[in-house]
Amino acid sequence: MKSAFAALIASTCFAMAGTAGYDVIVAGGGPAGIGAGYMAAKRGARTLVLEKSGRLGGMAVSALVSPFSVCTDSPAVRHVAGRIGLANSVDFHMADVRAFDLLREAGADVMLHADVIGPVMDGDRVTGVKVNCAEGVREFHAKVVIDATGNGIVAAAAGVPYEEGRAGDGLVQPMSIMFTVCGFDPGKRFLCFSEEDARSKRCIVAGKTWERIVCDEIAAGRLPPEVGVIRLYPGTTKDLVVVNATQVNGLFGSRSADLTKAEIAARKQASRIVDVMRRHLPGHENARIADMPAVVGVRETRRFEGVDRLTTEDVLSGRRRDDAVARRCSFVMDIHNPSGAGQAHGRDKSVTGGARKVKPYDIPYGALVPRKIDGLLFCGRCISASHEALASCRVMGNAMATGIGAGAAAAEAVKKGIDVRSVDARSLHLFDK
C-alpha cells in the first residue's frame, strides 16, 4: 500500500525545492494555458503549468462559460477540447480533472493554488516567475515564459506596452456571469443563441418575440436596462440550460475593486432573469438556478503590443498569414456593448444590435511576441489585437489555438537555443493531422 501511494503522489506532484528550473513555464491554466502546456510538453520541453485557482479550465470551468466555440481550423484544438470535455457544451464537472490528466500524460508538471504575481527579470529578459503559493512566495525559472493569465500579469509587470478599452472612451466589453438553470419541462426547453435569434420567428412566445418580452420587462423595471437579451444555450443534458444574460458595464477586469462590484451586481441580476423565464416561458414555472460560477466572466482587459497585430480589417477581410498560429478563425465580431445593452454594432437597425460577421482569418505568430522583452510569449485574450478584432479572437477555441501556437514556439526556441522572436512559425507544423 505504501509503495502504491508513493507512486500516486509521484504521478501527480513534483519536487518542491526553493526554486525550480524548467524549459517552459505557462502562467495560467485556462483554455490558452492548457493548450500551451500540452503542446510545449508534447514537443519535449520540460514544462510547468501554474494556475491560481483550484481547478484547470479557466472561464470554461470556473465561470461556467459554454459552449466552447471551436471556430478555428486546428486539429490540436479539436483533440485537446475533445479529450477534456470542452467540445460544444462544456462538462463543467470533469473538464478540469481531464485537463490535468492530459497535461500529465504529455509530460507537463501542474501546480494549482499557484498565483503568478510577476516575472523574474534579467535586464530585458524574462527568466522566470514569482508565484504566491500556499507556503509563501516562490520563484520558478525557465528559458521561456508563456503568459496565459488573461490579464497579462507577467507581460504588464515586465514592461510590455499595452492598450485597454476601445478608442474614444477607453471602455472595455462588460463583465458578466453565466449560470445554469434546471427545473423546467425538458420537452419545452427554450433556446435563444443571440440578439438576432431573439428577434426571429423561431423565438416567438405568446405572440411576441423574445427580444420584445425582454424589452418590456426592462421598461417595467423588472430587469436592469443593460441586460438587453437573455441568451439560453443547451446544457450537457436536456433538463439544463446555460444562461448568458447578465451584464455589468463601466468596470475593468484588471481592477479588484471593479471585479468585486461586477461579481455582486451580476449575481443579483441572475435571480431577476430567472423570474422572467418563470413568468413568460411555458413549462418554466418551476425553473431555478442549478449552478452559479465561482468567478465573474471577463471578456477584455489588456491587449499587448506585439511584433505584429491582428487588426479589425484583418478580421473583416479574412486575411491569411504565412506565420499563422490559428487558422481560419470564424467567430463573429461579438462586441458586447461597453456602454449599454446588446451589441455595440447595428443598434441603428434594431433594439439590441447584432454581431458583425467576419471572413475566416488567421492569427499571426507575431501577435504573441512582444517587441522588446525577451523570453516571453503571450496567448489567449491578451494578444496584440484591436478592440474589435479581440471581440472575435477572444473566444475559448481561438484562445486555445494561440496557446498551442505559443507552446510549440516555446519548445522550438528551447530546442534550437534561440529567442522566441527568432522562431519561424512556418516550421511549427501546427495544422498537421
KEBAFI-941485 format. One record per residue (C-alpha): chain; z, y, x. Coordinates in steps of 0.001 Angstrom, whole numbers. Layout:
! residues N
 kette      zz      yy      xx
     A       Z       Y       X
...
***
This chain:
! residues 433
 kette      zz      yy      xx
     A       0       0       0
     A     889    2399    2798
     A   -2456    1957    4555
     A   -4361    2350    1294
     A   -2512    5568     547
     A   -3212    6860    4051
     A   -6908    6092    3589
     A   -6945    8009     316
     A   -5380   11057    1944
     A   -7810   10870    4857
     A  -10760   10771    2459
     A   -9750   13978     711
     A   -7997   16080    3335
     A   -8476   17238    6889
     A   -6440   18414    9873
     A   -4186   21384    9125
     A   -3761   22822   12612
     A   -3059   26534   13174
     A   -6775   27250   13466
     A   -9761   25080   12733
     A  -13305   25222   14085
     A  -16442   24420   12104
     A  -20170   24938   12353
     A  -20354   26466    8872
     A  -17688   27912    6584
     A  -18537   28595    2951
     A  -16290   31159    1254
     A  -16260   30360   -2461
     A  -16623   27125   -4415
     A  -18739   28226   -7375
     A  -22324   27060   -8003
     A  -23631   29021   -4990
     A  -20842   27790   -2717
     A  -21237   24202   -3855
     A  -24953   24393   -3105
     A  -24334   25958     301
     A  -21634   23489    1295
     A  -23618   20489     131
     A  -26803   21435    1969
     A  -25118   22551    5200
     A  -23164   19295    5417
     A  -26121   17190    4329
     A  -28096   18610    7240
     A  -25471   17718    9789
     A  -23308   20822   10124
     A  -19521   20464   10256
     A  -18790   22321    7046
     A  -15726   23675    5263
     A  -15794   24977    1672
     A  -12914   27293     723
     A  -12080   28008   -2924
     A   -9345   30392   -4091
     A   -8559   28584   -7353
     A   -7513   25003   -8012
     A  -10972   23950   -9210
     A  -14508   23972   -7847
     A  -17273   25221  -10125
     A  -16632   28950  -10344
     A  -17835   30577  -13557
     A  -19244   27246  -14785
     A  -15769   25699  -14906
     A  -13067   28372  -14771
     A  -14922   30789  -17073
     A  -16477   28132  -19391
     A  -19988   29522  -18835
     A  -22534   27244  -20485
     A  -25433   26469  -20464
     A  -26023   26252  -16706
     A  -29608   27622  -16877
     A  -31649   25761  -14257
     A  -34528   28247  -14293
     A  -35905   27639  -10830
     A  -38202   25069   -9223
     A  -35707   23337   -6934
     A  -35308   19558   -6607
     A  -31995   20125   -4798
     A  -30581   22243   -7644
     A  -31587   19634  -10202
     A  -29978   16913   -8080
     A  -26687   18734   -7490
     A  -26394   20073  -11047
     A  -27191   16661  -12480
     A  -24675   14884  -10255
     A  -21765   17115  -11159
     A  -22386   17661  -14876
     A  -23850   21166  -14873
     A  -27265   20391  -16335
     A  -27745   22000  -19773
     A  -24297   22061  -21445
     A  -21568   22157  -18793
     A  -18975   19386  -18609
     A  -16034   21760  -18080
     A  -13506   18950  -17713
     A  -15057   16863  -14939
     A  -17611   19042  -13120
     A  -15052   20194  -10537
     A  -13993   16677   -9564
     A  -17609   15532   -9353
     A  -18428   18550   -7177
     A  -15552   17634   -4865
     A  -16803   14056   -4553
     A  -20373   15225   -3922
     A  -19297   17603   -1164
     A  -17149   14944     474
     A  -19991   12417     297
     A  -22225   14930    2077
     A  -19588   15294    4786
     A  -18055   18666    3905
     A  -14334   19415    4001
     A  -12922   21204     948
     A   -9771   23296     633
     A   -8602   24569   -2746
     A   -5965   27282   -3242
     A   -7503   28989    -213
     A   -8285   32629    -957
     A  -10619   34160    1637
     A   -9351   37685    2262
     A  -11667   38841    5034
     A  -13658   37979    8149
     A  -12663   37314   11715
     A  -14887   39570   13830
     A  -16067   39748   17427
     A  -17838   43082   17572
     A  -20659   42926   15010
     A  -20450   39143   14680
     A  -18503   37239   12056
     A  -16776   34338   13804
     A  -14583   33056   11005
     A  -12470   33987    8005
     A   -8888   34882    7207
     A   -7518   32801    4370
     A   -4426   33216    2220
     A   -3233   29622    1906
     A    -127   28235     223
     A    1557   28082    3629
     A     548   31639    4584
     A   -2408   33445    6149
     A   -4539   31272    8431
     A   -7748   31712   10383
     A  -10701   29327   10343
     A  -13508   29754   12845
     A  -17194   28900   12503
     A  -20589   29599   14024
     A  -21895   30760   10621
     A  -20001   32039    7593
     A  -21621   31997    4151
     A  -20209   34475    1645
     A  -20398   32833   -1787
     A  -17445   34738   -3241
     A  -19493   36582   -5861
     A  -17873   39903   -4984
     A  -18931   39634   -1335
     A  -15372   39718      28
     A  -16418   38743    3574
     A  -19569   40870    3705
     A  -17832   44010    2430
     A  -14948   43715    4883
     A  -17411   43006    7714
     A  -19063   46351    7040
     A  -22309   45306    5363
     A  -23549   48254    3239
     A  -23755   47588    -489
     A  -24605   49084   -3870
     A  -22623   48730   -7063
     A  -23932   49565  -10526
     A  -27187   50899  -11876
     A  -28985   54042  -10773
     A  -27906   57198  -12523
     A  -24387   56460  -13729
     A  -23251   53598  -11447
     A  -22171   51403  -14365
     A  -22266   47621  -13976
     A  -23016   44991  -16584
     A  -19980   44353  -18814
     A  -17465   41593  -18247
     A  -16786   39042  -20953
     A  -15161   35703  -21662
     A  -16849   32648  -23087
     A  -14789   30236  -25172
     A  -15346   27117  -27240
     A  -14866   26652  -30988
     A  -14240   23466  -32954
     A  -13024   22600  -36470
     A  -16329   23232  -38261
     A  -18563   20764  -40085
     A  -20824   19300  -37345
     A  -23602   18887  -39905
     A  -23581   22652  -40438
     A  -23301   23750  -36839
     A  -24860   27191  -36461
     A  -26558   28185  -33210
     A  -27824   31565  -32022
     A  -29151   31926  -28481
     A  -29997   35606  -28052
     A  -30399   39037  -29584
     A  -33936   38125  -30623
     A  -32724   34889  -32195
     A  -30015   36741  -34137
     A  -32632   38819  -35945
     A  -35095   35965  -36506
     A  -35770   33944  -39658
     A  -34070   30962  -38043
     A  -30702   32723  -38159
     A  -30506   33711  -41833
     A  -27117   33344  -43524
     A  -26774   34083  -47266
     A  -29973   36119  -47212
     A  -29033   38227  -44167
     A  -29909   37892  -40517
     A  -27014   37027  -38227
     A  -27591   40359  -36481
     A  -27212   42209  -39790
     A  -23971   40380  -40570
     A  -22510   41255  -37175
     A  -23595   44890  -37513
     A  -21978   45086  -40965
     A  -18741   43704  -39504
     A  -18824   46377  -36816
     A  -19436   49091  -39413
     A  -16453   47812  -41401
     A  -14235   47992  -38324
     A  -13625   44255  -38155
     A  -15472   43900  -34840
     A  -15498   46300  -31879
     A  -18841   48139  -31514
     A  -19572   46712  -28063
     A  -19804   43113  -29342
     A  -23254   43596  -30892
     A  -24283   39956  -31123
     A  -22415   36662  -31458
     A  -24300   34033  -29455
     A  -23420   30409  -30225
     A  -24574   27682  -27834
     A  -24283   23905  -28239
     A  -21301   22256  -26577
     A  -21233   18837  -24985
     A  -20628   17294  -28443
     A  -21908   18233  -31905
     A  -18452   19318  -33071
     A  -18214   22016  -30381
     A  -19953   25347  -29789
     A  -19699   27730  -26847
     A  -19326   31376  -27863
     A  -20839   34198  -25795
     A  -19996   37399  -27626
     A  -17074   39321  -26126
     A  -17931   42399  -24098
     A  -15855   44929  -22184
     A  -17698   47995  -20914
     A  -16978   50557  -18227
     A  -14890   48311  -15944
     A  -15570   46885  -12487
     A  -15074   43267  -11473
     A  -14290   44343   -7912
     A  -11029   46034   -9024
     A   -7934   44076  -10014
     A   -6726   46701  -12489
     A  -10079   46612  -14286
     A  -10107   42820  -14277
     A   -6691   42846  -15927
     A   -7886   45181  -18679
     A  -11011   43072  -19218
     A   -9060   39807  -19447
     A   -6794   41108  -22216
     A   -9432   43060  -24153
     A  -11926   40167  -24213
     A   -9310   37619  -25284
     A   -8260   39856  -28166
     A  -11895   40117  -29241
     A  -12205   36318  -29388
     A   -9948   35867  -32416
     A  -11814   38590  -34316
     A  -15110   36866  -33570
     A  -13854   33507  -34858
     A  -12645   35244  -38020
     A  -16216   36468  -38641
     A  -17515   32929  -38171
     A  -14986   31579  -40683
     A  -15877   34127  -43357
     A  -19660   34012  -43080
     A  -20856   30633  -41771
     A  -20926   27705  -44251
     A  -18814   24799  -43064
     A  -16908   27005  -40619
     A  -13961   27872  -42880
     A  -11573   25936  -40612
     A  -13167   26884  -37291
     A  -10710   27538  -34484
     A  -10689   28218  -30768
     A  -10708   24967  -28795
     A  -10601   26235  -25193
     A  -10137   29619  -23562
     A  -11280   30249  -19979
     A   -8977   30672  -17018
     A  -10738   33843  -15881
     A  -12973   36551  -17301
     A  -16691   36288  -16530
     A  -18125   38866  -14124
     A  -21878   39486  -14154
     A  -22274   42117  -11464
     A  -20355   43771   -8657
     A  -21570   44417   -5097
     A  -25197   43937   -4078
     A  -25556   43883    -305
     A  -28196   45333    1966
     A  -30355   42601    3471
     A  -33300   42477    5817
     A  -35333   42038    2616
     A  -34648   42827   -1037
     A  -35525   41390   -4421
     A  -36899   44326   -6392
     A  -37428   44997  -10082
     A  -41178   44936   -9534
     A  -40934   41559   -7744
     A  -39309   40050  -10829
     A  -41662   41604  -13380
     A  -44834   40866  -11410
     A  -43896   37343  -10317
     A  -44098   37988   -6574
     A  -44338   34862   -4430
     A  -42854   34613    -934
     A  -43651   32528    2132
     A  -39940   32553    3033
     A  -38665   31626    -433
     A  -35216   30084    -770
     A  -35554   29966   -4569
     A  -38984   29391   -6051
     A  -40460   30239   -9459
     A  -37286   31698  -10946
     A  -37936   32364  -14618
     A  -34729   33524  -16316
     A  -35222   36717  -18323
     A  -34049   40143  -17135
     A  -30778   39840  -19040
     A  -29104   43263  -18702
     A  -26074   43225  -20967
     A  -25767   46891  -21879
     A  -23366   48647  -19450
     A  -22744   51486  -21917
     A  -22914   49842  -25349
     A  -23719   46678  -27270
     A  -26590   44238  -26862
     A  -29224   44617  -24180
     A  -29930   47746  -22152
     A  -33659   47303  -22787
     A  -35569   47553  -26066
     A  -32990   49412  -28120
     A  -35661   51822  -29331
     A  -37243   48944  -31250
     A  -34186   47091  -32568
     A  -30443   47435  -33037
     A  -29349   45308  -30079
     A  -32489   45370  -27941
     A  -33825   42360  -26076
     A  -34090   40856  -22605
     A  -37336   41597  -20756
     A  -39432   38610  -19832
     A  -40267   38002  -16186
     A  -43091   36222  -14404
     A  -41884   33293  -12248
     A  -40893   34849   -8934
     A  -39448   33811   -5577
     A  -36231   34972   -3888
     A  -36846   35686    -181
     A  -34594   34399    2582
     A  -34222   37974    3843
     A  -32246   38853     700
     A  -29462   36573    2038
     A  -29348   38041    5561
     A  -27528   41293    6493
     A  -29484   43758    8624
     A  -26920   44208   11396
     A  -23931   41886   11085
     A  -24483   38541   12852
     A  -23145   35083   11971
     A  -23150   35848    8238
     A  -25182   34968    5152
     A  -24519   35817    1507
     A  -25657   33989   -1605
     A  -25150   33975   -5361
     A  -24866   37230   -7287
     A  -24162   39457   -4268
     A  -27561   39072   -2577
     A  -29807   42016   -1767
     A  -31372   42925   -5119
     A  -31846   45816   -7505
     A  -29604   46142  -10566
     A  -32482   44990  -12789
     A  -33546   42095  -10547
     A  -29963   40874  -10336
     A  -29916   40586  -14142
     A  -32375   37702  -13770
     A  -31425   36097  -10454
     A  -27628   36112  -11082
     A  -27568   33086  -13408
     A  -25926   29953  -12058
     A  -29015   27826  -11388
     A  -30554   30605   -9304
     A  -27215   31249   -7594
     A  -27010   27589   -6610
     A  -30578   27760   -5270
     A  -29704   30691   -2994
     A  -26618   28793   -1856
     A  -28724   25762    -999
     A  -31059   28018     968
     A  -28155   29615    2817
     A  -26644   26222    3641
     A  -29933   24902    5000
     A  -30488   28038    7094
     A  -26939   27955    8468
     A  -27343   24327    9541
     A  -30698   25159   11141
     A  -29191   28075   13067
     A  -26377   25874   14374
     A  -28758   23067   15317
     A  -31085   25371   17258
     A  -28383   27640   18682
     A  -29927   30768   17164
     A  -28650   33502   14869
     A  -29340   33174   11152
     A  -31622   36221   11342
     A  -33975   34211   13576
     A  -34292   31221   11226
     A  -37812   30665    9895
     A  -37238   29848    6236
     A  -40658   28207    6016
     A  -39363   25410    8248
     A  -36427   24520    5960
     A  -38467   22343    3571
     A  -36274   23316     647
     A  -38691   22167   -2009
     A  -39463   18662    -746
     A  -38681   15982   -3298
***
